[in-house]
Structures are given as structure tokens and as C-alpha cells.
Amino acid sequence: LAQIWAAGIRHFDTASLGEIEIVKKLLPDAVCHFMTPVRFPGAAKAAFEKYGVSDYVVDTDFELDKLLAETGQAKKLRIFVRIATSLGGAVLEMASKFGTTPEDAAKLLKRVAASGATPAVTFHVGSQCLSPFSYAQAIEMARRTAGFAKVELAALDIGGGFPGPLLGNDVPPYHWYFDTIK
């Protein structure tokens, strides 16, 4: 974490209250984003009140209701709705674990906007994604989702999935991913 901070990174994608606590203890000025759609009861409240976390992700009505109830201050939140992207190209897909359909995501985005929170969209194409085109497909899904919702998105989080050279993997050049995303 210290090396990443020294390299200029100030924002951290965290998936648990424990990760937030570690980052904030070592790097008090870091900005944490709580980017898992399922959190233990009370975790969002602690992250919001103790560490000032204002970015969260949801993929169900239940998790949105829980988040809004725990924080009690929707207008201070940016809530990302996670769409499932079963696109292929990844060594480990994530869509069966997290995310929802573009149609259901649109309904959630409308609820986020109606709550007073700032709506945003996120996706994760899967770990070790060997197909840059998967990002283009997922971005198109996010665009359609926003169109269904008829809300202005504040942000698009493209998740992770960029591959590393592992044994037996021939990884495409990173600029192929970034050019495709752009």
C-alpha cells in the first residue's frame, strides 16, 4: 500500500470493512470506495460514519434498502449499480456471483436517483480477461442500462479483470484494453 501511495494512487477499491480499516490506518488521507454489493449488516454504517466512505455498490433492492437505512444520508452517497456481464473471455467469470440484468439495474438506478443519492453504474468482466472486446460489450450494456433508467449517470466504474501474465497465458498488450475502453 505504501508503494502504491508513493506512486500517486489516492483512491482504493475496497471490498470489506477490514480492508477499509487497513487502508485508512496506513493512509489516513486515502479515499476508499466500498465496491462489493453484499456487505455484512452495519458495515456500510461504520464505513460511512467512521471513515467517510461515500461510494457504494448494490445489485439488489434488498442491499439498496439496507445501505440507505444504515447510512441515513442518501444525498451524501454515490451508489453504483452493478450489472452482470456474462461475456466470455475471462478465466474466472464474475457474473454468476454479482450483478443484475440491465433492465433490473435500470429499476435500481431509478430508485437510487429517487432516494437523492447520485446514480452510477459498474461492472466486472471477470478475472484474467483475455478479450479487450469484453470491455466494449460491457460498456455498451452500461449505456443501454442508463438509457432504460433515463437517469444521468455520475460515473462508470469498469471494475477490474485486466490480466497478468500467468503460466500458460498469452496476455494481449494493455494498450488494446485501454484503446478499446476509450
C-alpha positions as a Markdown table, in Angstrom:
| # | Residue | x | y | z |
|---|---|---|---|---|
| 1 | Leu | 0.0 | 0.0 | 0.0 |
| 2 | Ala | 2.8 | 2.4 | 0.8 |
| 3 | Gln | 4.4 | 1.8 | -2.6 |
| 4 | Ile | 1.1 | 2.4 | -4.4 |
| 5 | Trp | 0.6 | 5.6 | -2.4 |
| 6 | Ala | 4.1 | 6.7 | -3.3 |
| 7 | Ala | 3.3 | 6.1 | -6.9 |
| 8 | Gly | 0.4 | 8.6 | -6.7 |
| 9 | Ile | -2.6 | 6.4 | -6.2 |
| 10 | Arg | -5.1 | 8.1 | -3.8 |
| 11 | His | -8.4 | 6.1 | -4.4 |
| 12 | Phe | -8.8 | 2.5 | -3.3 |
| 13 | Asp | -11.4 | -0.1 | -4.3 |
| 14 | Thr | -12.1 | -1.9 | -1.1 |
| 15 | Ala | -14.4 | -4.9 | -0.6 |
| 16 | Ser | -14.7 | -5.1 | 3.2 |
| 17 | Leu | -14.7 | -3.0 | 6.3 |
| 18 | Gly | -11.5 | -4.7 | 7.2 |
| 19 | Glu | -9.8 | -3.6 | 4.0 |
| 20 | Ile | -11.1 | 0.0 | 4.6 |
| 21 | Glu | -9.6 | -0.1 | 8.1 |
| 22 | Ile | -6.2 | -1.3 | 6.9 |
| 23 | Val | -6.0 | 1.4 | 4.2 |
| 24 | Lys | -7.2 | 4.2 | 6.4 |
| 25 | Lys | -4.8 | 3.2 | 9.3 |
| 26 | Leu | -1.8 | 3.3 | 7.0 |
| 27 | Leu | -3.0 | 6.0 | 4.7 |
| 28 | Pro | -5.4 | 8.3 | 6.5 |
| 29 | Asp | -5.9 | 10.6 | 3.5 |
| 30 | Ala | -6.8 | 7.8 | 1.1 |
| 31 | Val | -10.3 | 7.7 | -0.4 |
| 32 | Cys | -11.9 | 4.3 | -0.1 |
| 33 | His | -14.8 | 3.1 | -2.3 |
| 34 | Phe | -16.8 | 0.2 | -0.8 |
| 35 | Met | -17.3 | -1.8 | -4.0 |
| 36 | Thr | -18.8 | -5.1 | -3.0 |
| 37 | Pro | -22.6 | -5.4 | -3.5 |
| 38 | Val | -23.0 | -7.6 | -0.4 |
| 39 | Arg | -21.9 | -6.2 | 3.0 |
| 40 | Phe | -22.3 | -7.5 | 6.5 |
| 41 | Pro | -25.0 | -5.7 | 8.4 |
| 42 | Gly | -23.6 | -2.5 | 9.9 |
| 43 | Ala | -20.5 | -2.4 | 7.6 |
| 44 | Ala | -21.8 | 0.4 | 5.4 |
| 45 | Lys | -22.8 | 2.4 | 8.5 |
| 46 | Ala | -19.3 | 2.0 | 10.0 |
| 47 | Ala | -17.6 | 2.8 | 6.7 |
| 48 | Phe | -19.7 | 5.9 | 6.2 |
| 49 | Glu | -19.6 | 7.3 | 9.8 |
| 50 | Lys | -16.1 | 6.3 | 10.8 |
| 51 | Tyr | -14.2 | 6.6 | 7.6 |
| 52 | Gly | -16.2 | 8.9 | 5.4 |
| 53 | Val | -16.8 | 6.4 | 2.7 |
| 54 | Ser | -19.5 | 7.7 | 0.3 |
| 55 | Asp | -19.2 | 5.3 | -2.7 |
| 56 | Tyr | -21.0 | 2.0 | -2.6 |
| 57 | Val | -22.3 | -0.6 | -5.0 |
| 58 | Val | -25.6 | -2.6 | -5.0 |
| 59 | Asp | -27.2 | -5.1 | -7.3 |
| 60 | Thr | -30.5 | -5.9 | -5.4 |
| 61 | Asp | -33.3 | -4.0 | -3.9 |
| 62 | Phe | -32.5 | -5.6 | -0.5 |
| 63 | Glu | -28.9 | -4.3 | -0.5 |
| 64 | Leu | -30.0 | -0.8 | -1.6 |
| 65 | Asp | -32.6 | -0.7 | 1.2 |
| 66 | Lys | -30.0 | -1.8 | 3.7 |
| 67 | Leu | -27.5 | 0.7 | 2.5 |
| 68 | Leu | -29.9 | 3.6 | 2.6 |
| 69 | Ala | -31.1 | 2.6 | 6.1 |
| 70 | Glu | -27.6 | 2.2 | 7.5 |
| 71 | Thr | -26.2 | 5.5 | 6.3 |
| 72 | Gly | -29.4 | 7.5 | 6.6 |
| 73 | Gln | -28.0 | 10.3 | 4.3 |
| 74 | Ala | -28.6 | 9.3 | 0.7 |
| 75 | Lys | -27.7 | 12.7 | -0.6 |
| 76 | Lys | -24.1 | 12.2 | 0.5 |
| 77 | Leu | -23.8 | 8.9 | -1.3 |
| 78 | Arg | -22.8 | 7.9 | -4.9 |
| 79 | Ile | -24.3 | 4.5 | -5.4 |
| 80 | Phe | -23.1 | 2.3 | -8.3 |
| 81 | Val | -25.5 | -0.3 | -9.6 |
| 82 | Arg | -23.6 | -3.4 | -10.8 |
| 83 | Ile | -24.7 | -5.1 | -14.0 |
| 84 | Ala | -23.8 | -8.7 | -14.7 |
| 85 | Thr | -21.6 | -9.2 | -17.8 |
| 86 | Ser | -21.6 | -12.8 | -18.9 |
| 87 | Leu | -19.5 | -12.1 | -21.9 |
| 88 | Gly | -16.8 | -14.7 | -22.0 |
| 89 | Gly | -13.1 | -14.0 | -22.4 |
| 90 | Ala | -12.3 | -14.2 | -18.7 |
| 91 | Val | -10.5 | -17.1 | -17.0 |
| 92 | Leu | -12.8 | -16.6 | -14.0 |
| 93 | Glu | -16.2 | -15.1 | -14.7 |
| 94 | Met | -17.9 | -12.9 | -12.0 |
| 95 | Ala | -21.5 | -12.5 | -13.4 |
| 96 | Ser | -22.8 | -15.6 | -11.6 |
| 97 | Lys | -21.6 | -14.1 | -8.3 |
| 98 | Phe | -22.6 | -10.4 | -8.6 |
| 99 | Gly | -24.6 | -8.1 | -10.8 |
| 100 | Thr | -28.0 | -7.9 | -12.3 |
| 101 | Thr | -29.6 | -7.5 | -15.7 |
| 102 | Pro | -29.7 | -4.2 | -17.5 |
| 103 | Glu | -33.4 | -4.0 | -17.0 |
| 104 | Asp | -33.3 | -4.6 | -13.3 |
| 105 | Ala | -30.3 | -2.4 | -12.9 |
| 106 | Ala | -32.3 | 0.4 | -14.6 |
| 107 | Lys | -35.0 | 0.0 | -11.9 |
| 108 | Leu | -32.4 | 0.2 | -9.2 |
| 109 | Leu | -30.8 | 3.3 | -10.8 |
| 110 | Lys | -34.3 | 5.0 | -10.7 |
| 111 | Arg | -34.6 | 4.1 | -7.0 |
| 112 | Val | -31.1 | 5.4 | -6.4 |
| 113 | Ala | -31.9 | 8.7 | -8.1 |
| 114 | Ala | -35.3 | 9.0 | -6.3 |
| 115 | Ser | -33.5 | 8.5 | -2.9 |
| 116 | Gly | -31.4 | 11.6 | -3.5 |
| 117 | Ala | -28.2 | 9.6 | -3.9 |
| 118 | Thr | -26.0 | 10.1 | -7.0 |
| 119 | Pro | -26.5 | 7.2 | -9.5 |
| 120 | Ala | -23.6 | 5.4 | -11.2 |
| 121 | Val | -23.0 | 2.1 | -12.9 |
| 122 | Thr | -20.3 | -0.6 | -12.5 |
| 123 | Phe | -19.5 | -4.0 | -13.9 |
| 124 | His | -16.7 | -6.5 | -13.7 |
| 125 | Val | -15.9 | -8.5 | -16.9 |
| 126 | Gly | -14.2 | -11.3 | -14.9 |
| 127 | Ser | -10.7 | -12.0 | -13.6 |
| 128 | Gln | -7.9 | -12.5 | -16.1 |
| 129 | Cys | -10.0 | -11.2 | -19.0 |
| 130 | Leu | -8.1 | -12.1 | -22.2 |
| 131 | Ser | -10.5 | -10.3 | -24.5 |
| 132 | Pro | -10.3 | -6.5 | -24.7 |
| 133 | Phe | -13.6 | -6.6 | -26.6 |
| 134 | Ser | -15.4 | -7.7 | -23.4 |
| 135 | Tyr | -14.9 | -4.2 | -22.1 |
| 136 | Ala | -16.6 | -2.7 | -25.2 |
| 137 | Gln | -19.5 | -5.0 | -24.8 |
| 138 | Ala | -19.9 | -4.3 | -21.1 |
| 139 | Ile | -19.7 | -0.5 | -21.7 |
| 140 | Glu | -22.5 | -0.9 | -24.3 |
| 141 | Met | -24.5 | -2.8 | -21.7 |
| 142 | Ala | -23.9 | 0.1 | -19.2 |
| 143 | Arg | -25.0 | 2.6 | -21.9 |
| 144 | Arg | -28.2 | 0.7 | -22.5 |
| 145 | Thr | -28.9 | 0.4 | -18.8 |
| 146 | Ala | -28.6 | 4.2 | -18.4 |
| 147 | Gly | -31.0 | 4.6 | -21.4 |
| 148 | Phe | -33.5 | 2.2 | -19.8 |
| 149 | Ala | -33.3 | 4.1 | -16.5 |
| 150 | Lys | -33.5 | 7.6 | -18.0 |
| 151 | Val | -31.2 | 8.9 | -15.3 |
| 152 | Glu | -27.9 | 10.8 | -15.7 |
| 153 | Leu | -25.0 | 8.7 | -14.5 |
| 154 | Ala | -22.3 | 10.4 | -12.5 |
| 155 | Ala | -19.7 | 7.7 | -13.1 |
| 156 | Leu | -18.9 | 4.4 | -14.8 |
| 157 | Asp | -16.7 | 2.1 | -12.9 |
| 158 | Ile | -15.2 | -0.6 | -15.3 |
| 159 | Gly | -14.2 | -2.9 | -12.4 |
| 160 | Gly | -11.1 | -5.0 | -12.8 |
| 161 | Gly | -10.3 | -8.0 | -14.8 |
| 162 | Phe | -7.1 | -6.9 | -16.6 |
| 163 | Pro | -4.9 | -10.0 | -17.0 |
| 164 | Gly | -1.5 | -10.6 | -15.7 |
| 165 | Pro | 1.0 | -12.9 | -17.4 |
| 166 | Leu | 0.5 | -16.2 | -15.7 |
| 167 | Leu | 1.9 | -19.6 | -16.8 |
| 168 | Gly | 0.2 | -20.7 | -20.0 |
| 169 | Asn | -1.4 | -17.2 | -20.6 |
| 170 | Asp | -0.6 | -15.2 | -23.6 |
| 171 | Val | -1.8 | -11.7 | -22.5 |
| 172 | Pro | -2.8 | -9.1 | -25.0 |
| 173 | Pro | -1.0 | -5.8 | -24.8 |
| 174 | Tyr | -2.6 | -3.5 | -22.3 |
| 175 | His | -3.0 | -0.7 | -24.8 |
| 176 | Trp | -5.5 | -2.9 | -26.6 |
| 177 | Tyr | -7.7 | -2.8 | -23.5 |
| 178 | Phe | -7.3 | 1.0 | -22.9 |
| 179 | Asp | -7.8 | 1.8 | -26.6 |
| 180 | Thr | -11.0 | -0.3 | -26.6 |
| 181 | Ile | -12.3 | 1.3 | -23.4 |
| 182 | Lys | -11.6 | 4.8 | -24.7 |
